[in-house]
């Protein structure tokens, strides 16, 4: 009786050795440092000339329209008062004037 020698296919063994082990999970990619969401928000409010209410960290409240912004500051146009340049570090939060309690949004 003639016996046939069975040899494993070497390409399969090489692929198994080169493939990363399935025990380790793939890491999620690091999110981008800049999402441009802030820029999009400011541009939208500037083009619509939306009246904003800006609360500062010291409790002061500024009302007006954002004229321009950069990385560190906002320039706010105020009706009947001088324009003001606000450093972003001093801003606690802001919202649209139409979102105040008791007012209906159009």
DSSP file (Angstrom, degrees, kcal/mol; ACC not computed):
  #  RESIDUE AA STRUCTURE BP1 BP2  ACC     N-H-->O    O-->H-N    N-H-->O    O-->H-N    TCO  KAPPA ALPHA  PHI   PSI    X-CA   Y-CA   Z-CA
    1    1 A X              0   0    0      0, 0.0     2,-0.6     0, 0.0     0, 0.0   0.000 360.0 360.0 360.0 135.4    0.0    0.0    0.0
    2    2 A X        -     0   0    0      2,-0.0     2,-0.4     0, 0.0     0, 0.0  -0.798 360.0-154.5 -94.0 121.7    1.2    3.4   -0.9
    3    3 A X        -     0   0    0     -2,-0.6     2,-0.5     2,-0.0     0, 0.0  -0.784   7.0-141.5 -97.7 140.7    0.9    6.0    1.7
    4    4 A X        -     0   0    0     -2,-0.4     2,-0.5     2,-0.0    -2,-0.0  -0.862  13.3-133.6-102.7 129.7    0.7    9.6    0.8
    5    5 A X        -     0   0    0     -2,-0.5     2,-0.6     1,-0.0    -2,-0.0  -0.689  16.5-150.0 -82.7 126.9    2.5   12.2    3.0
    6    6 A X        -     0   0    0     -2,-0.5     2,-0.4     0, 0.0    -1,-0.0  -0.876  14.5-172.2-101.5 120.6    0.3   15.1    3.9
    7    7 A X        -     0   0    0     -2,-0.6     2,-0.1     1,-0.0     3,-0.0  -0.891  25.7-114.2-110.6 140.9    2.2   18.4    4.4
    8    8 A X        -     0   0    0     -2,-0.4     2,-0.5     1,-0.1     3,-0.0  -0.414  36.3-102.8 -70.5 150.5    0.6   21.5    5.7
    9    9 A X    >>  -     0   0    0      1,-0.2     4,-1.2    -2,-0.1     3,-0.5  -0.627  26.3-150.5 -74.5 121.9    0.4   24.5    3.4
   10   10 A X  H 3> S+     0   0    0     -2,-0.5     4,-2.3     1,-0.2     5,-0.2   0.775  91.0  63.9 -68.4 -27.0    3.2   26.9    4.4
   11   11 A X  H 3> S+     0   0    0      1,-0.2     4,-2.1     2,-0.2    -1,-0.2   0.884 101.0  51.8 -66.6 -35.5    1.3   30.0    3.2
   12   12 A X  H <> S+     0   0    0     -3,-0.5     4,-2.0     2,-0.2    -1,-0.2   0.903 109.9  48.8 -65.6 -40.0   -1.4   29.4    5.8
   13   13 A X  H  X S+     0   0    0     -4,-1.2     4,-1.9     2,-0.2    -2,-0.2   0.906 110.4  50.8 -66.4 -41.6    1.1   29.1    8.6
   14   14 A X  H  X S+     0   0    0     -4,-2.3     4,-2.0     1,-0.2    -2,-0.2   0.908 109.7  50.6 -62.7 -42.0    2.8   32.3    7.5
   15   15 A X  H  X S+     0   0    0     -4,-2.1     4,-1.9     1,-0.2    -1,-0.2   0.891 109.3  51.2 -63.4 -39.7   -0.5   34.2    7.4
   16   16 A X  H  < S+     0   0    0     -4,-2.0    -1,-0.2     1,-0.2    -2,-0.2   0.875 111.6  47.3 -65.7 -37.0   -1.4   33.0   10.9
   17   17 A X  H  < S+     0   0    0     -4,-1.9    -1,-0.2     1,-0.2    -2,-0.2   0.842 114.7  45.5 -72.9 -33.2    2.0   34.2   12.3
   18   18 A X  H  < S+     0   0    0     -4,-2.0    -2,-0.2    -5,-0.2    -1,-0.2   0.755  93.0  92.9 -83.1 -25.0    1.8   37.6   10.6
   19   19 A X  S  < S-     0   0    0     -4,-1.9     3,-0.1    -5,-0.2     2,-0.1  -0.439  86.6-108.8 -70.0 140.8   -1.9   38.3   11.6
   20   20 A X        -     0   0    0      1,-0.1    -1,-0.1    -2,-0.1    -2,-0.1  -0.405  43.5 -94.7 -67.5 146.7   -2.3   40.2   14.9
   21   21 A X    >   -     0   0    0      1,-0.1     3,-0.9    -4,-0.1    -1,-0.1  -0.327  24.6-135.9 -62.3 143.3   -3.6   38.1   17.7
   22   22 A X  T 3  S+     0   0    0      1,-0.2    -1,-0.1    -3,-0.1    -2,-0.1   0.524  93.8  80.2 -79.5  -4.9   -7.4   38.4   18.1
   23   23 A X  T 3  S+     0   0    0      2,-0.1     2,-0.4     0, 0.0    -1,-0.2   0.814  82.3  71.8 -70.7 -29.0   -7.1   38.7   21.8
   24   24 A X  S <  S-     0   0    0     -3,-0.9     2,-0.2     1,-0.0     3,-0.0  -0.719  81.3-132.9 -92.1 134.6   -6.2   42.4   21.6
   25   25 A X        -     0   0    0     -2,-0.4     2,-0.3     1,-0.1    -2,-0.1  -0.564  25.9-107.2 -82.2 148.8   -8.9   44.8   20.6
   26   26 A X        -     0   0    0     -2,-0.2     2,-0.2     1,-0.1    -1,-0.1  -0.560  37.3-119.2 -71.6 136.5   -8.2   47.4   18.0
   27   27 A X        -     0   0    0     -2,-0.3     2,-0.2     1,-0.1    -1,-0.1  -0.511  24.7-113.7 -76.5 145.4   -7.8   50.9   19.5
   28   28 A X        -     0   0    0     -2,-0.2    -1,-0.1     1,-0.1     3,-0.1  -0.512  40.4 -99.6 -73.3 146.3  -10.2   53.6   18.4
   29   29 A X        -     0   0    0     -2,-0.2     2,-0.2     1,-0.1    -1,-0.1  -0.367  42.0-100.9 -66.1 148.9   -8.6   56.4   16.4
   30   30 A X        -     0   0    0      1,-0.1    -1,-0.1    -3,-0.1     3,-0.1  -0.513  42.5-112.8 -69.1 132.0   -7.8   59.5   18.4
   31   31 A X        -     0   0    0     -2,-0.2    -1,-0.1     1,-0.1     4,-0.0  -0.289  40.8 -90.2 -65.4 153.3  -10.5   62.2   17.8
   32   32 A X        -     0   0    0      1,-0.1    -1,-0.1     2,-0.1     3,-0.1  -0.293  26.4-131.6 -64.0 148.8   -9.3   65.3   15.9
   33   33 A X  S    S+     0   0    0      1,-0.2     2,-0.5    -3,-0.1    -1,-0.1   0.849  96.4  40.1 -69.3 -33.6   -8.0   68.1   18.0
   34   34 A X        +     0   0    0      1,-0.1    -1,-0.2     2,-0.0    -2,-0.1  -0.969  55.9 173.7-121.5 119.9  -10.2   70.7   16.2
   35   35 A X        -     0   0    0     -2,-0.5    -1,-0.1    -3,-0.1    -2,-0.1   0.588  38.1-134.9 -98.1 -12.7  -13.8   69.8   15.2
   36   36 A X     >  +     0   0    0      1,-0.1     4,-2.2     3,-0.0     5,-0.1   0.573  68.9 124.6  68.1  11.6  -14.7   73.3   13.9
   37   37 A X  H  > S+     0   0    0      2,-0.2     4,-2.3     1,-0.2     5,-0.2   0.900  72.6  50.6 -65.4 -40.7  -18.0   73.1   15.8
   38   38 A X  H  > S+     0   0    0      2,-0.2     4,-2.5     1,-0.2     5,-0.2   0.929 111.1  47.8 -63.4 -45.2  -17.2   76.4   17.6
   39   39 A X  H  > S+     0   0    0      1,-0.2     4,-2.7     2,-0.2     5,-0.2   0.910 111.0  51.4 -62.0 -42.8  -16.4   78.2   14.4
   40   40 A X  H  X S+     0   0    0     -4,-2.2     4,-2.2     2,-0.2    -1,-0.2   0.914 110.6  48.9 -60.8 -43.2  -19.5   76.9   12.7
   41   41 A X  H  X S+     0   0    0     -4,-2.3     4,-2.3     2,-0.2    -2,-0.2   0.942 113.1  45.8 -63.0 -49.0  -21.6   78.1   15.6
   42   42 A X  H  X S+     0   0    0     -4,-2.5     4,-2.5     1,-0.2    -2,-0.2   0.920 112.7  50.4 -62.3 -43.6  -20.1   81.6   15.6
   43   43 A X  H  X S+     0   0    0     -4,-2.7     4,-2.7     1,-0.2     5,-0.2   0.905 110.1  50.4 -61.6 -41.1  -20.3   82.0   11.9
   44   44 A X  H  X S+     0   0    0     -4,-2.2     4,-1.9    -5,-0.2    -1,-0.2   0.925 112.8  45.6 -62.8 -44.9  -24.0   81.0   11.9
   45   45 A X  H  X>S+     0   0    0     -4,-2.3     5,-2.1     1,-0.2     4,-0.6   0.863 114.0  50.1 -67.8 -34.9  -24.8   83.5   14.7
   46   46 A X  H ><5S+     0   0    0     -4,-2.5     3,-0.6    -5,-0.2    -2,-0.2   0.931 111.5  46.1 -68.6 -46.0  -22.8   86.2   12.9
   47   47 A X  H 3<5S+     0   0    0     -4,-2.7    -2,-0.2     1,-0.2    -1,-0.2   0.860 117.4  43.6 -67.8 -34.2  -24.5   85.7    9.5
   48   48 A X  H 3<5S-     0   0    0     -4,-1.9    -1,-0.2    -5,-0.2    -2,-0.2   0.546 103.9-133.1 -83.9  -7.0  -28.0   85.6   11.0
   49   49 A X  T <<5 -     0   0    0     -3,-0.6     2,-0.3    -4,-0.6    -3,-0.2   0.914  36.0-172.4  52.0  47.4  -27.1   88.6   13.3
   50   50 A X      < -     0   0    0     -5,-2.1    16,-0.6    -6,-0.1     2,-0.4  -0.521  24.6-122.3 -72.9 130.6  -28.5   86.7   16.2
   51   51 A X  E     -A   65   0A   0     -2,-0.3    46,-3.0    14,-0.1    47,-0.4  -0.633  36.6-163.2 -74.9 128.1  -28.8   88.7   19.4
   52   52 A X  E     -AB  64  96A   0     12,-3.5    12,-2.0    -2,-0.4     2,-0.5  -0.798  20.3-144.5-115.3 152.5  -26.9   86.9   22.1
   53   53 A X  E     -AB  63  95A   0     42,-3.1    42,-2.0    -2,-0.3     2,-0.5  -0.985  21.0-167.2-113.9 122.1  -26.8   87.0   25.9
   54   54 A X  E     -AB  62  94A   0      8,-3.4     8,-3.0    -2,-0.5     2,-0.5  -0.947   5.8-157.5-116.6 119.5  -23.3   86.4   27.2
   55   55 A X  E     -AB  61  93A   0     38,-2.8    37,-2.6    -2,-0.5    38,-1.5  -0.844  12.6-149.7 -97.1 127.1  -22.7   85.6   30.9
   56   56 A X  E >   - B   0  91A   0      4,-3.0     3,-1.7    -2,-0.5    35,-0.2  -0.511  26.4-109.7 -91.8 163.4  -19.3   86.4   32.2
   57   57 A X  T 3  S+     0   0    0     33,-2.5    34,-0.1     1,-0.3    -1,-0.1   0.769 117.5  58.6 -63.4 -27.0  -17.5   84.5   35.1
   58   58 A X  T 3  S-     0   0    0     32,-0.3    -1,-0.3     2,-0.1    33,-0.1   0.420 123.1-102.3 -85.1   3.3  -17.8   87.6   37.3
   59   59 A X  S <  S+     0   0    0     -3,-1.7    -2,-0.1     1,-0.3     2,-0.1   0.270  77.3 136.4  98.3 -11.1  -21.7   87.6   37.0
   60   60 A X        -     0   0    0     -5,-0.1    -4,-3.0     1,-0.0     2,-0.5  -0.368  44.1-143.6 -70.9 151.3  -21.9   90.4   34.4
   61   61 A X  E     -A   55   0A   0     -6,-0.2     2,-0.4    -2,-0.1    -6,-0.2  -0.971  11.7-166.3-120.7 128.2  -24.3   90.0   31.5
   62   62 A X  E     -A   54   0A   0     -8,-3.0    -8,-3.4    -2,-0.5     2,-0.4  -0.940   2.7-166.0-114.9 134.0  -23.5   91.3   28.0
   63   63 A X  E     +A   53   0A   0     -2,-0.4     2,-0.3   -10,-0.2   -10,-0.2  -0.970  36.2  86.0-120.7 134.6  -26.2   91.5   25.3
   64   64 A X  E    S-A   52   0A   0    -12,-2.0   -12,-3.5    -2,-0.4     2,-0.4  -0.986  70.2 -64.8 167.9-171.0  -25.4   92.1   21.6
   65   65 A X  E     -AC  51  77A   0     12,-2.5    12,-3.4    -2,-0.3     2,-0.5  -0.890  45.8-117.2-109.2 134.7  -24.5   90.6   18.2
   66   66 A X  E     - C   0  76A   0    -16,-0.6    10,-0.2    -2,-0.4   -17,-0.1  -0.592  30.4-179.6 -72.6 121.4  -21.2   88.9   17.6
   67   67 A X  E     -     0   0A   0      8,-3.3     2,-0.3    -2,-0.5    -1,-0.2   0.892  63.2 -22.4 -88.0 -47.3  -19.3   90.9   15.0
   68   68 A X  E     - C   0  75A   0      7,-1.0     7,-2.8     2,-0.0    -1,-0.4  -0.972  57.3-160.7-156.7 167.7  -16.2   88.7   14.7
   69   69 A X  E     - C   0  74A   0     -2,-0.3     2,-0.2     5,-0.2     5,-0.2  -0.961   5.5-178.1-146.3 160.5  -14.2   86.2   16.7
   70   70 A X        -     0   0    0      3,-2.3    -2,-0.0    -2,-0.3     5,-0.0  -0.752  55.2 -68.1-142.3-163.5  -10.8   84.6   16.8
   71   71 A X  S    S+     0   0    0     -2,-0.2     3,-0.1     1,-0.2    -2,-0.0   0.810 129.1  19.7 -62.5 -31.6   -9.0   82.0   18.8
   72   72 A X  S    S+     0   0    0      1,-0.1    16,-2.7    16,-0.1    17,-0.5   0.515 120.0  38.4-119.2  -7.7   -9.1   84.0   22.1
   73   73 A X  E     - D   0  87A   0     14,-0.3    -3,-2.3    15,-0.1     2,-0.4  -0.948  50.6-147.8-148.1 161.7  -11.7   86.7   21.8
   74   74 A X  E     -CD  69  86A   0     12,-2.6    12,-3.2    -2,-0.3     2,-0.6  -0.982  14.6-146.1-125.9 141.2  -15.2   87.8   20.6
   75   75 A X  E     -CD  68  85A   0     -7,-2.8    -8,-3.3    -2,-0.4    -7,-1.0  -0.954  19.6-163.5-107.2 122.8  -16.2   91.3   19.5
   76   76 A X  E     -CD  66  84A   0      8,-3.1     8,-2.3    -2,-0.6     2,-0.6  -0.915  11.3-145.8-112.7 127.0  -19.8   92.1   20.4
   77   77 A X  E     -C   65   0A   0    -12,-3.4   -12,-2.5    -2,-0.5     2,-0.4  -0.807  19.8-165.6 -89.6 123.2  -21.8   94.9   18.9
   78   78 A X    >   -     0   0    0     -2,-0.6     3,-0.9     3,-0.4     2,-0.3  -0.935  19.6-123.8-115.1 132.9  -24.1   96.4   21.5
   79   79 A X  T 3  S+     0   0    0     -2,-0.4     3,-0.1     1,-0.2   -16,-0.1  -0.579  95.3   1.9 -74.2 128.1  -27.0   98.7   20.6
   80   80 A X  T 3  S+     0   0    0     -2,-0.3     2,-0.3     1,-0.2    -1,-0.2   0.438 123.9  75.9  76.9  -1.0  -26.8  102.1   22.4
   81   81 A X  S <  S-     0   0    0     -3,-0.9    -3,-0.4     3,-0.0    -1,-0.2  -0.916  92.8 -86.1-134.2 160.9  -23.5  101.1   24.1
   82   82 A X        -     0   0    0     -2,-0.3    -3,-0.0     1,-0.1    -1,-0.0  -0.342  50.8 -99.6 -66.6 150.3  -19.9  100.9   22.9
   83   83 A X        -     0   0    0     -6,-0.1     2,-0.4     1,-0.0    -6,-0.2  -0.281  42.4-147.3 -62.3 156.3  -18.8   97.7   21.2
   84   84 A X  E     -D   76   0A   0     -8,-2.3    -8,-3.1    -3,-0.1     2,-0.6  -0.983  12.8-143.8-136.2 142.7  -16.9   95.4   23.5
   85   85 A X  E     -D   75   0A   0     -2,-0.4     2,-0.5   -10,-0.2   -10,-0.2  -0.924  24.3-165.8-104.2 117.0  -14.0   92.9   23.0
   86   86 A X  E     -D   74   0A   0    -12,-3.2   -12,-2.6    -2,-0.6     2,-0.4  -0.884  17.2-134.1-108.2 130.8  -14.5   89.9   25.3
   87   87 A X  E >   -D   73   0A   0     -2,-0.5     3,-1.7   -14,-0.2     4,-0.4  -0.666  18.2-133.1 -76.8 135.3  -11.8   87.4   26.0
   88   88 A X  G >  S+     0   0    0    -16,-2.7     3,-1.3    -2,-0.4    -1,-0.1   0.794 103.3  66.7 -61.4 -28.5  -13.2   83.8   25.7
   89   89 A X  G 3  S+     0   0    0    -17,-0.5    -1,-0.3     1,-0.3   -16,-0.1   0.773  99.3  52.1 -62.9 -25.3  -11.5   82.9   29.0
   90   90 A X  G <  S+     0   0    0     -3,-1.7   -33,-2.5   -34,-0.1     2,-0.5   0.520  87.9  98.9 -89.5  -5.6  -13.9   85.3   30.8
   91   91 A X  E <   -B   56   0A   0     -3,-1.3   -35,-0.3    -4,-0.4     3,-0.1  -0.711  45.2-177.9 -88.4 126.7  -17.1   83.9   29.3
   92   92 A X  E     -     0   0A   0    -37,-2.6     2,-0.3    -2,-0.5   -36,-0.2   0.917  66.5 -37.6 -84.4 -52.2  -19.0   81.5   31.5
   93   93 A X  E     -B   55   0A   0    -38,-1.5   -38,-2.8     2,-0.0    -1,-0.4  -0.971  53.8-154.3-163.5 168.3  -21.7   80.6   28.9
   94   94 A X  E     +B   54   0A   0     -2,-0.3     2,-0.3   -40,-0.2   -40,-0.2  -0.979  11.0 174.0-147.8 158.3  -23.9   82.2   26.2
   95   95 A X  E     -B   53   0A   0    -42,-2.0   -42,-3.1    -2,-0.3     2,-0.1  -0.970  41.8 -79.5-156.5 167.3  -27.2   81.7   24.5
   96   96 A X  E >   -B   52   0A   0     -2,-0.3     3,-1.6   -44,-0.2   -44,-0.3  -0.473  36.5-127.7 -71.8 143.9  -29.6   83.3   22.0
   97   97 A X  G >  S+     0   0    0    -46,-3.0     3,-1.3     1,-0.3   -45,-0.1   0.813 108.7  61.9 -62.2 -30.1  -31.7   86.1   23.4
   98   98 A X  G 3  S+     0   0    0    -47,-0.4    -1,-0.3     1,-0.2     5,-0.1   0.632  93.1  65.9 -71.5 -12.9  -34.8   84.4   22.1
   99   99 A X  G <  S+     0   0    0     -3,-1.6    -1,-0.2     3,-0.1    -2,-0.2   0.352  74.4 121.0 -91.1   5.8  -34.1   81.4   24.3
  100  100 A X  S X  S-     0   0    0     -3,-1.3     3,-1.6     1,-0.1    -3,-0.0  -0.331  78.0 -86.4 -67.9 153.1  -34.7   83.3   27.5
  101  101 A X  T 3  S+     0   0    0      1,-0.2    -1,-0.1     3,-0.0     3,-0.1  -0.305 112.5  22.2 -60.4 139.0  -37.4   82.1   29.9
  102  102 A X  T 3  S+     0   0    0      1,-0.3     2,-0.4    -3,-0.1    -1,-0.2   0.363  98.6 106.7  88.0  -6.7  -40.8   83.5   29.1
  103  103 A X    <   -     0   0    0     -3,-1.6     2,-0.4    -5,-0.1    -1,-0.3  -0.868  65.0-132.1-107.5 141.0  -40.1   84.3   25.4
  104  104 A X        -     0   0    0     -2,-0.4     2,-0.4    -3,-0.1    -4,-0.1  -0.723  20.9-126.9 -88.9 139.4  -41.5   82.3   22.5
  105  105 A X              0   0    0     -2,-0.4    -6,-0.0     1,-0.1    -1,-0.0  -0.703 360.0 360.0 -86.6 135.3  -39.0   81.3   19.8
  106  106 A X              0   0    0     -2,-0.4    -1,-0.1     0, 0.0    -2,-0.0   0.458 360.0 360.0 -77.6 360.0  -40.0   82.3   16.3
